[in-house]
């Protein structure tokens, strides 16, 4: 059969044959002719000549004949449509029943195909749920497309899309006419301790400007939201808005709670309202929302424009476009740089759609995962397509008999597609169920901050994607067997010997082509996963600069309402440190404001006494700690001395610096004894600190980021209400947890510990995102490789089955067993080699997209691009060897006798 005939058969498969105007017109003409002839016969019987009678009959009908003809044709077309649709549906049901009976006769093939599709479609559904929730689903706010995020940038500090200074934010709010309003919130969420209702309970909290919910367009479920006036502290009662989850789970969904007061951090706070159940702000999992309550006098102070710690959200005015708003915004930014050179020099700003800004760095990992599962689905379709092709080749005599008995080729094509559709439907249904389960696993296993949203529930969009994926799968893996069945010539198939048929050889070539594509996809996917594995292993081997084993980290935040003085804060932490140090098995205990590899610390510019002010800005991060910190973390001293008990608040201010800061700003100098101030341009209000020592670098933000310049100050001179207690022990540090909890409860029964984990857990948590992405892609790649090996085994086994007679003859003629086995194995290796070549080429063209996800590993890493193909060739050779052993054991006499 020609290619044109195959295409025609496929077209007939998807066409209902409802429109046959020539047939309907013929039927209408025939009926009109019958009516006309009756009239002519009547006139002739009355004595009129036949020609005159016909002319008279036509004259009496006149123009109405055209309308009658059109009505008759329309009626005929409708009748034909109904008949053909009924026939098409009957054929479809018949084909479906036949497909089910056929699959029941081959349970192994059906089960393998359904499981393969279910796994691939399930993975696609789960990942697409995340893609849909994060990248496609609009933000749950009023007119979310009118919301933009405002951010700052500064080339001196390599800032881009960074937090804004609160004073700058206020000027943007007041001076940019294109903004209807602008809200802000600090970029570091906090916690509050709920007391008065049983044991102290820690709740995630966030402070925002009072107009935050108005800008987002959020109406409360109960009560009210915050008011714009509450942005500033006026000495009035504090108010809080609760999440629906907190109201339901913590307060038992008490509708009378609104207007009452609760104890948060020891302070009476009025519950102003409850937010809607579906409200969620991406990246913030918050139960208690409060107003920032800034001091009105802060606006005129330098620090309020120098400190950058708020994220801002603006709503565009009606009619304003992003371009016009940005033009007005840039005019204000330029004016502020001119008006405040001390803080705003080179300080630029920009705006981004809020949705895009909140997605942030999540976009690339999600797209990588989505691309991986899409490739996995293609691999699964190729695998199932080869299974069905082998099955179709085994049933070619049946198809030939159907053709010989009068079945149309289009009908055979449709039967093949019906079987594919049944398999895809069953696999798709199982895949959707697996996808729902996989979505819950994805939410549970994702590391904190991986996905900015928590609601990954399946909706109609996800189900539509699953249905589309199922339909596409049916089409993809159904093409090969459908084309094969449509192209066979009945006479050839009936006269060919089943095992040596040229048709079987042609089906083998088609199967080989499919297998090459399958192997190529599996290799490309495995190379991407291999690069991430290499990157993760390199990253895991990075020295953090401290010894994490045997250290427990306990985070505590002191409420300002009870600890309202430096003396009270120091007294509590001094006692906590002393009691922890006295616990059995404890080697050392210390306090630190931020643990390494943990949340970010604060940073500032600085100046060095006697050094000229640099053209570009200086920047260093800050931590505060107690004297035994470096003993606990085993960080070596490189020069000078450590902090001692003498470095108290009343003593001269001192500071340690890390090796990076010393190398960057004190080249060729001894930093010990030199003085620094945490201001770029010092003035009479600046505090000067003496450098007393240089310590080795610690990785501050993550293992992937190089150490930044850092100042380390005695916590007694820079008291912080939030500190982490570090305790080193000779045994398992987790066993100290109950004892530390008891100490905290004895010191203050109203305190709740913010977090408690070992430093090994902190180190592993810093790798969680890389580990999660690597494990996920490696899982997809392994499934793809297994499917590829199954495909190699299936194709080679089919080849061995077709050539059993040939191999028997070779053995009878004296061929060695190894030679016969190599003939079979060679076929699998050659097909794999072609697939590997295509896969490597595809990977070279695509792995560049992984560049930002890799750590010290090139997207074309030679080790990965050699090892993965080599393993693929070895495993495919093993998969090919198994059927080769079977065929080489065939008894030549039995083979020849059965032939």
Secondary structure in CASP SS format (residue, H / E / C, confidence):
PFRMAT SS
TARGET T0000
AUTHOR 0000-0000-0000
METHOD secondary structure of the structure
MODEL  1
X C 1.00
X C 1.00
X H 1.00
X H 1.00
X H 1.00
X H 1.00
X H 1.00
X H 1.00
X H 1.00
X H 1.00
X H 1.00
X H 1.00
X H 1.00
X C 1.00
X C 1.00
X C 1.00
X C 1.00
X C 1.00
X C 1.00
X C 1.00
X H 1.00
X H 1.00
X H 1.00
X H 1.00
X H 1.00
X H 1.00
X H 1.00
X H 1.00
X H 1.00
X H 1.00
X H 1.00
X H 1.00
X H 1.00
X H 1.00
X H 1.00
X H 1.00
X H 1.00
X H 1.00
X H 1.00
X H 1.00
X H 1.00
X H 1.00
X H 1.00
X H 1.00
X H 1.00
X C 1.00
X C 1.00
X C 1.00
X C 1.00
X H 1.00
X H 1.00
X H 1.00
X H 1.00
X H 1.00
X H 1.00
X H 1.00
X H 1.00
X H 1.00
X H 1.00
X H 1.00
X H 1.00
X C 1.00
X C 1.00
X H 1.00
X H 1.00
X H 1.00
X H 1.00
X H 1.00
X H 1.00
X H 1.00
X H 1.00
X H 1.00
X H 1.00
X H 1.00
X H 1.00
X H 1.00
X H 1.00
X H 1.00
X H 1.00
X H 1.00
X H 1.00
X H 1.00
X H 1.00
X H 1.00
X H 1.00
X H 1.00
X H 1.00
X H 1.00
X H 1.00
X H 1.00
X H 1.00
X H 1.00
X H 1.00
X H 1.00
X H 1.00
X H 1.00
X H 1.00
X H 1.00
X H 1.00
X H 1.00
X H 1.00
X H 1.00
X H 1.00
X H 1.00
X H 1.00
X C 1.00
X H 1.00
X H 1.00
X H 1.00
X H 1.00
X H 1.00
X H 1.00
X H 1.00
X H 1.00
X H 1.00
X H 1.00
X H 1.00
X H 1.00
X H 1.00
X H 1.00
X H 1.00
X H 1.00
X H 1.00
X H 1.00
X H 1.00
X H 1.00
X H 1.00
X H 1.00
X H 1.00
X H 1.00
X H 1.00
X H 1.00
X H 1.00
X H 1.00
X H 1.00
X H 1.00
X C 1.00
X C 1.00
X C 1.00
X C 1.00
X C 1.00
X C 1.00
X C 1.00
X H 1.00
X H 1.00
X H 1.00
X E 1.00
X E 1.00
X E 1.00
X E 1.00
X E 1.00
X E 1.00
X E 1.00
X E 1.00
X C 1.00
X C 1.00
X C 1.00
X C 1.00
X E 1.00
X E 1.00
X E 1.00
X E 1.00
X C 1.00
X E 1.00
X E 1.00
X H 1.00
X H 1.00
X H 1.00
X H 1.00
X H 1.00
X H 1.00
X H 1.00
X H 1.00
X H 1.00
X H 1.00
X C 1.00
X C 1.00
X C 1.00
X E 1.00
X E 1.00
X E 1.00
X E 1.00
X E 1.00
X E 1.00
X E 1.00
X E 1.00
X C 1.00
X C 1.00
X C 1.00
X E 1.00
X E 1.00
X E 1.00
X E 1.00
X E 1.00
X E 1.00
X C 1.00
X C 1.00
X C 1.00
X C 1.00
X C 1.00
X E 1.00
X E 1.00
X E 1.00
X E 1.00
X E 1.00
X E 1.00
X E 1.00
X E 1.00
X C 1.00
X C 1.00
X C 1.00
X H 1.00
X H 1.00
X H 1.00
X H 1.00
X H 1.00
X C 1.00
X C 1.00
X C 1.00
X C 1.00
X C 1.00
X E 1.00
X E 1.00
X C 1.00
X C 1.00
X C 1.00
X C 1.00
X H 1.00
X H 1.00
X H 1.00
X H 1.00
X E 1.00
X C 1.00
X C 1.00
X C 1.00
X C 1.00
X C 1.00
X E 1.00
X E 1.00
X E 1.00
X E 1.00
X E 1.00
X C 1.00
X H 1.00
X H 1.00
X H 1.00
X H 1.00
X H 1.00
X H 1.00
X C 1.00
X C 1.00
X C 1.00
X C 1.00
X C 1.00
X H 1.00
X H 1.00
X H 1.00
X C 1.00
X C 1.00
X C 1.00
X E 1.00
X E 1.00
X E 1.00
X E 1.00
X C 1.00
X C 1.00
X E 1.00
X E 1.00
X E 1.00
X E 1.00
X E 1.00
X E 1.00
X E 1.00
X E 1.00
X C 1.00
X C 1.00
X C 1.00
X C 1.00
X C 1.00
X C 1.00
X E 1.00
X C 1.00
X C 1.00
X E 1.00
X C 1.00
X C 1.00
X C 1.00
X E 1.00
X E 1.00
X E 1.00
X E 1.00
X C 1.00
X C 1.00
X E 1.00
X C 1.00
X H 1.00
X H 1.00
X H 1.00
X H 1.00
X H 1.00
X C 1.00
X C 1.00
X H 1.00
X H 1.00
X H 1.00
X H 1.00
X C 1.00
X E 1.00
X E 1.00
X E 1.00
X E 1.00
X E 1.00
X E 1.00
X E 1.00
X E 1.00
X E 1.00
X C 1.00
X C 1.00
X C 1.00
X C 1.00
X C 1.00
X H 1.00
X H 1.00
X H 1.00
X H 1.00
X H 1.00
X H 1.00
X H 1.00
X H 1.00
X H 1.00
X H 1.00
X H 1.00
X H 1.00
X H 1.00
X H 1.00
X H 1.00
X H 1.00
X H 1.00
X H 1.00
X C 1.00
X H 1.00
X H 1.00
X H 1.00
X H 1.00
X C 1.00
X C 1.00
X C 1.00
X E 1.00
X E 1.00
X E 1.00
X E 1.00
X E 1.00
X E 1.00
X H 1.00
X H 1.00
X H 1.00
X H 1.00
X H 1.00
X H 1.00
X C 1.00
X C 1.00
X H 1.00
X H 1.00
X H 1.00
X H 1.00
X H 1.00
X H 1.00
X H 1.00
X H 1.00
X H 1.00
X H 1.00
X H 1.00
X H 1.00
X H 1.00
X H 1.00
X H 1.00
X H 1.00
X H 1.00
X H 1.00
X H 1.00
X H 1.00
X H 1.00
X H 1.00
X H 1.00
X H 1.00
X H 1.00
X H 1.00
X H 1.00
X H 1.00
X H 1.00
X H 1.00
X H 1.00
X H 1.00
X H 1.00
X C 1.00
X H 1.00
X H 1.00
X H 1.00
X H 1.00
X H 1.00
X H 1.00
X H 1.00
X H 1.00
X H 1.00
X C 1.00
X C 1.00
X C 1.00
X C 1.00
X H 1.00
X H 1.00
X H 1.00
X H 1.00
X H 1.00
X H 1.00
X H 1.00
X H 1.00
X H 1.00
X H 1.00
X H 1.00
X H 1.00
X H 1.00
X H 1.00
X H 1.00
X H 1.00
X H 1.00
X H 1.00
X H 1.00
X H 1.00
X H 1.00
X H 1.00
X H 1.00
X H 1.00
X H 1.00
X H 1.00
X H 1.00
X H 1.00
X H 1.00
X H 1.00
X H 1.00
X H 1.00
X H 1.00
X H 1.00
X H 1.00
X H 1.00
X H 1.00
X C 1.00
X C 1.00
X C 1.00
X C 1.00
X C 1.00
X C 1.00
X C 1.00
X C 1.00
X C 1.00
X C 1.00
X C 1.00
X C 1.00
X C 1.00
X C 1.00
X H 1.00
X H 1.00
X H 1.00
X H 1.00
X H 1.00
X H 1.00
X H 1.00
X H 1.00
X H 1.00
X H 1.00
X H 1.00
X H 1.00
X H 1.00
X H 1.00
X H 1.00
X H 1.00
X H 1.00
X H 1.00
X H 1.00
X H 1.00
X H 1.00
X H 1.00
X H 1.00
X H 1.00
X H 1.00
X H 1.00
X H 1.00
X H 1.00
X C 1.00
X C 1.00
X H 1.00
X H 1.00
X H 1.00
X H 1.00
X H 1.00
X H 1.00
X C 1.00
X C 1.00
X C 1.00
X C 1.00
X C 1.00
X C 1.00
X H 1.00
X H 1.00
X H 1.00
X H 1.00
X H 1.00
X H 1.00
X H 1.00
X H 1.00
X H 1.00
X H 1.00
X H 1.00
X H 1.00
X H 1.00
X H 1.00
X H 1.00
X H 1.00
X H 1.00
X H 1.00
X H 1.00
X H 1.00
X H 1.00
X H 1.00
X H 1.00
X H 1.00
X H 1.00
X H 1.00
X H 1.00
X H 1.00
X H 1.00
X H 1.00
X H 1.00
X H 1.00
X H 1.00
X H 1.00
X H 1.00
X H 1.00
X H 1.00
X H 1.00
X H 1.00
X C 1.00
X C 1.00
X C 1.00
X C 1.00
X C 1.00
X C 1.00
X C 1.00
X C 1.00
X C 1.00
X C 1.00
X E 1.00
X E 1.00
X E 1.00
X E 1.00
X E 1.00
X E 1.00
X E 1.00
X C 1.00
X C 1.00
X C 1.00
X C 1.00
X C 1.00
X C 1.00
X C 1.00
X C 1.00
X H 1.00
X H 1.00
X H 1.00
X H 1.00
X H 1.00
X H 1.00
X H 1.00
X H 1.00
X H 1.00
X H 1.00
X H 1.00
X H 1.00
X H 1.00
X H 1.00
X H 1.00
X H 1.00
X C 1.00
X C 1.00
X C 1.00
X C 1.00
X E 1.00
X E 1.00
X E 1.00
X E 1.00
X E 1.00
X E 1.00
X E 1.00
X C 1.00
X C 1.00
X C 1.00
X C 1.00
X C 1.00
X C 1.00
X C 1.00
X C 1.00
X C 1.00
X C 1.00
X E 1.00
X E 1.00
X C 1.00
X C 1.00
X E 1.00
X E 1.00
X C 1.00
X C 1.00
X C 1.00
X C 1.00
X C 1.00
X C 1.00
X C 1.00
X C 1.00
X C 1.00
X C 1.00
X C 1.00
X E 1.00
X E 1.00
X E 1.00
X E 1.00
X E 1.00
X E 1.00
X C 1.00
X C 1.00
X C 1.00
X H 1.00
X H 1.00
X H 1.00
X H 1.00
X H 1.00
X C 1.00
X C 1.00
X C 1.00
X E 1.00
X E 1.00
X E 1.00
X E 1.00
X C 1.00
X C 1.00
X C 1.00
X C 1.00
X C 1.00
X C 1.00
X C 1.00
X C 1.00
X C 1.00
X C 1.00
X C 1.00
X C 1.00
X C 1.00
X E 1.00
X E 1.00
X E 1.00
X E 1.00
X E 1.00
X H 1.00
X H 1.00
X H 1.00
X H 1.00
X H 1.00
X H 1.00
X H 1.00
X C 1.00
X C 1.00
X C 1.00
X C 1.00
X C 1.00
X C 1.00
X C 1.00
X C 1.00
X C 1.00
X E 1.00
X E 1.00
X E 1.00
X C 1.00
X C 1.00
X C 1.00
X C 1.00
X C 1.00
X C 1.00
X C 1.00
X C 1.00
X C 1.00
X C 1.00
X E 1.00
X E 1.00
X E 1.00
X E 1.00
X E 1.00
X E 1.00
X E 1.00
X E 1.00
X C 1.00
X C 1.00
X C 1.00
X C 1.00
X C 1.00
X C 1.00
X C 1.00
X C 1.00
X C 1.00
X C 1.00
X C 1.00
X C 1.00
X C 1.00
X C 1.00
X E 1.00
X E 1.00
X E 1.00
X E 1.00
X E 1.00
X C 1.00
X C 1.00
X C 1.00
X C 1.00
X C 1.00
X C 1.00
X C 1.00
X E 1.00
X E 1.00
X E 1.00
X E 1.00
X E 1.00
X E 1.00
X E 1.00
X E 1.00
X C 1.00
X C 1.00
X C 1.00
X H 1.00
X H 1.00
X H 1.00
X H 1.00
X H 1.00
X H 1.00
X H 1.00
X H 1.00
X H 1.00
X H 1.00
X H 1.00
X H 1.00
X H 1.00
X H 1.00
X H 1.00
X C 1.00
X C 1.00
X C 1.00
X C 1.00
X C 1.00
X C 1.00
X C 1.00
X E 1.00
X E 1.00
X E 1.00
X E 1.00
X H 1.00
X H 1.00
X H 1.00
X H 1.00
X H 1.00
X H 1.00
X H 1.00
X H 1.00
X C 1.00
X H 1.00
X H 1.00
X H 1.00
X H 1.00
X H 1.00
X H 1.00
X H 1.00
X H 1.00
X H 1.00
X H 1.00
X H 1.00
X H 1.00
X H 1.00
X H 1.00
X H 1.00
X H 1.00
X H 1.00
X H 1.00
X H 1.00
X H 1.00
X H 1.00
X H 1.00
X H 1.00
X H 1.00
X H 1.00
X H 1.00
X H 1.00
X H 1.00
X H 1.00
X H 1.00
X H 1.00
X H 1.00
X H 1.00
X H 1.00
X H 1.00
X C 1.00
X H 1.00
X H 1.00
X H 1.00
X H 1.00
X H 1.00
X H 1.00
X H 1.00
X H 1.00
X H 1.00
X C 1.00
X C 1.00
X C 1.00
X C 1.00
X H 1.00
X H 1.00
X H 1.00
X H 1.00
X H 1.00
X H 1.00
X H 1.00
X H 1.00
X H 1.00
X H 1.00
X H 1.00
X H 1.00
X H 1.00
X H 1.00
X H 1.00
X H 1.00
X H 1.00
X H 1.00
X H 1.00
X H 1.00
X H 1.00
X H 1.00
X H 1.00
X H 1.00
X H 1.00
X H 1.00
X H 1.00
X H 1.00
X H 1.00
X H 1.00
X H 1.00
X H 1.00
X H 1.00
X H 1.00
X H 1.00
X H 1.00
X H 1.00
X C 1.00
X C 1.00
X C 1.00
X C 1.00
X C 1.00
X C 1.00
X C 1.00
X C 1.00
X H 1.00
X H 1.00
X H 1.00
X H 1.00
X H 1.00
X H 1.00
X H 1.00
X H 1.00
X H 1.00
X H 1.00
X H 1.00
X H 1.00
X H 1.00
X H 1.00
X H 1.00
X H 1.00
X H 1.00
X H 1.00
X H 1.00
X H 1.00
X H 1.00
X H 1.00
X H 1.00
X H 1.00
X H 1.00
X H 1.00
X H 1.00
X C 1.00
X C 1.00
X C 1.00
X H 1.00
X H 1.00
X H 1.00
X H 1.00
X H 1.00
X H 1.00
X H 1.00
X C 1.00
END
